Amino acid sequence: MSSSWRFMQTVTPSLIGIDVVDREVVWASGSFQGPGESPGPGIVVRTKDGGQSWQNVTPPGGERSAFHDIEALDRNHALALAVGDGKDSKIYRTADRGATWNLVFESQEPKAFYDGIAFFDRDHGIALSDPVDGKFRILTTGDGGQTWQVAPSNGMPDALRKETARATGTCLVTKGPQDAWFGTRVDGPNSRVFHTRDRGHTWWAVTTPIPGVPDFGIASLAFWDTQHGLALGGGDPFTNSPSVVAATADGGTTWSQVGTAAGFRTNMASVPTNNSDTAVAVGFTGSDVTTDGGRTWQRFDQTDLRGVNCNQNASCWAVGKDLIAAELMR
C-alpha cells in the first residue's frame, strides 16, 4: 500500500484531537505538549472545504484550556474535551458548527483528570477520568452530550498502583452500539486494557504486552470491529524507541504482541477497508502504515503529527505541530 499525506496549513501551531465527518468537514483541537515543549493555547478548528480553509471556533475562554479530544456527531454538532486536574476538565458542546458553545460538564472532583471522550452513536457517549478513590471514573450521556452523569463505580475494577490513562485522544475508543475500551499506564512491567460491553456500566481489565512504567504505557487503541483491534504504546519519546503493537481477535479478552512501529508513536487509527488489517500510526518523528494487522509497519513520512482519525469512507486525516493538517492519499 503506497501512502502519503497531502499537507495544508491551519490557524494554530499545535493540534492533537481530530474527528473526520466526511471529505469536506473535519474538526480538530489542541493544544499538545510534547517532550521539552511548553503547552500552547487551547483551540478548536473546523474546515468545511476539505482543508482549503480553517475556522477558529474555540469556545469562549477556551484559550486557557488544553483540548486533547474532539468528537463530531455530524457537520453541525461536536463536543470538545478540555483535559486537566479538577475543574480544568471540561466538556463543551456546539450545535451550530462552532458558532456558539455550551459548557455541558465541568469536573467538581479535585482528584479527577479526564483523558478522553467517545460516542457509540449520536446519543450515547462516555468520557474517561484517571482514578478517583482507587477506580477509573466514567461519565455517560444518553442525549448527545447535552447532560452527563458519573457512572456508579461498583462496575469498575480497582486501579493498580499509579495507574492512569494517556490523554492522547485515542486512549478511549468505541465500536458498535455497546463496546468501548481504554488503555492505561501502570507502575509495573505491563499496561492494561479495560473493556465494557454495556456502554460503560461494567468493565473488566486484562494485562497486555505493552510496557508500563518507565515507558509510555498504552497511548492509543484502534478497532476494526468489536472483536479485532490493536493497542499501541511503550517506547520513549526522547530516544524515539519503537512503540510496541499488540493485537486482539476476541474483543480484548486476550492480547498478544504482533510487532513494533517504526518509531515512537502516540496515536493510531484503523482504516475502514474490505480487509480488516490496515491501520495508520503517527508520532513526533513520522507516520507508519500496516496492512497486515499490525505485524509489520512501513514508515512513509517523517513529519511531526500527533493525532489521526479515519471515517467510514476510508478518508483519513492527521494533525500535528507547526500549522499542519493532512489528508491521507492512497
N, C-alpha and C positions, 0 to 999 in steps of 0.2 A: 504494500500500500504506500503510494507516494503522497506525502503530505507537505503542506507549507501554510504559513499564516499570511493573510492579507492585512497589513498593518494600517492603522489610522490614528489620528490624534483625538484625544478627548479634551475635557476642560479642567482636568485635575491631575496632579503629578503621581497619585498613588491610589490604586483600586485593588480590591480583593474579592468582594462579592459580585456575582453576576447571575442573571437569570434570563434565558432566551425565550421570548414569546413566539416569534416567527422570524422570517428573514429580514423584516423591516424593524421590528420593535425589540429592543434589548434594554434591560435595566441593569445598572451596576452601582456599586457602593464602595466606599473607602472610609477611613484610611487604614494603612497597614504598616506595622513597624517591623522591619527586617533586622538581621544581625547588625549591630553597630549603628542603627538608624534611630532618629527621633521621630515619634509619630507626627503625621501631618494632620491638617484639619479634616474633620468629618465631612463627607459629601455623598450625595446620591445624584446619579446622572441617568439620562434616558435618551435613546435615539429612536426616531420614528422613520428613518430613511436609510436603514441598513448601515449606519455608521458614518454617513457623509457629514452629519452634524450631530452635536450632542447638547442637550439642555441640562443646566444645573437645576435640579428640582429638590434640593436639600430641604428637609423640614426646618422651620424656623428655629434658630438656636442650635441646630444640629452640627454647626461647625466645631462645637466643643465635644462632639461625640466621635466614637470610632465605630463606623458602620461596617461590621465584618460579614454581614449576611443580608441578602435581599431575596424576597420571594414574590414573584409576579403571578397573580392569578389570571390576568389577561392583559390586554393593552392598556386598560384604564386603572385596574386595581393592583396594588402592590403593598407589601409590608417590609419595612426596613428595621433590622435589629441592630441596636447600639449595644456594644458589649462593655463590661466594666464591673467594678465592685459596687454592690448595693444599688443605690439609686442611679448609678451610671448605666445600668442595664435597663433598656427601654425598647418598646416596640411602637413604631409609628405606622399608620395605615392611610393610604390615599385611595380615593375612588374616582379621581378626575385627572389621571395621568401625571400626578405630582404637583398640580397647581395648588392644592391645599392638602394638609395632613392633620390627622387626629392622633394624639398620644393615647394609645389604647392600653398600654401597660407600662408601669414603672415599678421596679422592684422595691419593696419595702423591707426586704430582708438583708441586713448588712453583710451576711455571710455568702449571699448568692452572687454568682458571676455567670451570666447567660452566654452560652457559646454558639448556639445555632438555632435555626428555625426551619421547619419543613412542613409541607402540606400533603395530605393524602388525596384531596380533591378540593374543589372551590370552597367548601365549607369547613372541613375538618383539618386541623393542623396541630402541631406540637412545637414546643420550644424546650431547650435543654439548658440546665444550670449545673455548674460544679456542685459537689456535695454540700448539703446543709444538714448539720447534725448527723453526719455519717452516711447519708444517702443522696444520690443524684436527684435533683429536683426537676419535675416535669410540669410544664404548663400545657393546657389543652384549650382548644377553641372549637366550637361547632357552628359558628355563624360567620365564617370567612374572616376571622381575626378581629371582629368588632369588640368582642369581650374575651377574656382569658381567665382560666381558673387553675389553681395549683392542684395537681392530681394527688390523691392520697399516697402516702409513702409506703404503705404496707405491701404494695405490689412490686417494690423496688429492692433488689438485693443490696446488702451492705457494701459500701465502697471500701476498697483496700487502703492501706496507709498512703497518704498523699496522692490518691488517685484523682485525676482531673481530666477534662477534655481540652482539646486544642481548638481555639476559636478560628478555624480556617474557613468556615462557610460550608464545608462538606464533612465535618466530623459527625453530623447528624443527617441521615438520608431516609427517605420513604420510598416504597414501591408498592403499587396496588392500593386497595382500599383500607388495609388494616396493618400492614407491616412497616416497621421502622427499625433502624439500627443506629447506634452511636459507638464511636471508638474512644479509648481512654489512653492515658499515660500513667504508669504506676511507678511506685518506688520499689522496683524489683526487676527481674530479668525479662518479663513478658507482659505486654499490654493486653487489654481485654476488649471484646465487643459485646455490647448489650443489645438484645433483640426483643421486640414486642410484636405480638400478633393480634392485639386488640386496641390499637390506636393509643398505646401508651399507658394503659391501666395496669398491666402486669408485665414484668420483664424477667429475663434470665441472662446471665453473663457467662461467657466462655473465654478461656485463655487462647491467645493466638501466638504465632511465631514472631510477631512484630516486637522488636526490642523496646523495653521501657526505659527507665532512668539508667544511665545518664543520657541516653539518646532521646530522640524527639517524641517517641510514642506514636500512636496512630494519628496521622494527620488527616486522612481522607478515606472515605468509603464510596463505592460505586456498585450499583446492581443493575443487571440487565433484566432480571425478573425476580420474583420473590424467592427463588432458590439459588441463583447463580450471581456471585458478586466477588469483589476484590476489596482488600484492605491494604493501605499504603502507609508506610511510616518508618520510624527508626532513622538512622543516619545522623549526620552532624552538619548543620548549615554552615559552620565556619570552615570545615575541611572539604565540604561537598562530597562526603562519603555517600555511596549509593543508598537509596531507600529500599527497604525490603517490601516485597509484594507477597501477600497471602491470598488464597482463593478458597471459596466455599461453594459447594454444589448441593447443600442441603439447608439453605436458608440461614446459615450462620451457626448451625449446631456444632460443626467441626470446621477447622481451618488448617490449611497446610501451606507452607512456603512453596511458591512456584517459581520465583525469580527475583531479580533486583532491577530497579530502574537505572538509567544511565548516570544519574547523579542524585543529589538531594532534591526531593520533590515535596511540595506542600499541598497540592490539590490534584484531583483526578475526576474524570467523568467517563461514564460508559457511553459509547457511541451506538445509537439505535441502528442496527443493520440486520440483514437477513440471518447472519450467523452471530450468535451472542458471544463474540470473542474480542471485540475491538474496544479499546479504551485509550484515552489521552491523559497524560500527566504533565504538569507544569511546575516550575520552581524557579529559584533565583538564577540558576545557570542554564536553563534551557527547557525544551519540551520533548517528550518521548511519546511514541505510539506503540501499542501492542495489537496484534491481530490474532494472537493465539491464547487468549485468556490469561495474559499476564506472565507467561513463561519467558518470553523474550521481548525486549524493548529496543526500539530504534530511535536515537536522538535525531530530530530533524530541524531543530532550531536552537540557538543559544541565547535568545532574548530573555530578560528577566520578566517572567509572567507569574502571577500569584493567585489567579482564580480562573476556573474553566467550567463551562456548562454546555450541554447539548440538549436540543429539544427533539421532539418525536420525528421530525422530518430529516434528522441527522445533521442539522445545522449546528456547528459547534463554534463557540466564541470564547475568547480568553481576555483577561485584563491584567495589567501589571503596573510597573513603575515607569515614571517619565513619560506621561501623557499617552500611554499605549492602550489600545484595544485592538483585537484581531479576530478575523473570521477564518476558520479552518477551510482551506481549499484542498480538495482531494480529487 
